[in-house]
Structure formats: structure tokens, C-alpha cells
Amino acid sequence: MRVAKEKLADADHIFFVPLDFKHIVRKFLNALEPSLFILAES
């Protein structure tokens, strides 16, 4: 999280979401309604 905040200092929000669970991701994105979604897997 620290590295993400350093690299993306201008971002409004940074979230960690358990991408293994499709229903959780869908709920999260429906609630948030982002104008941009960037997915980074490690």
C-alpha cells in the first residue's frame, strides 16, 4: 500500500480488493461506480 500511495500520489483513492472472488469485486465496483478502474496483479 505504501508503494502504491507513493507511485500514485495524485490518485483520489487506492483500494485492495480480493480479485479471486468475482461477486465481491462486482459488488465493490457497483457501489463505487469508478470513472476509471486500473487492475494490477502481483
Summary of the structure (lengths in Angstrom):
residues: 42
radius of gyration: 11.1
end to end distance: 12.5
largest distance: 29.6
contacts: 50
relative contact order: 0.13
helix: 40%
strand: 0%
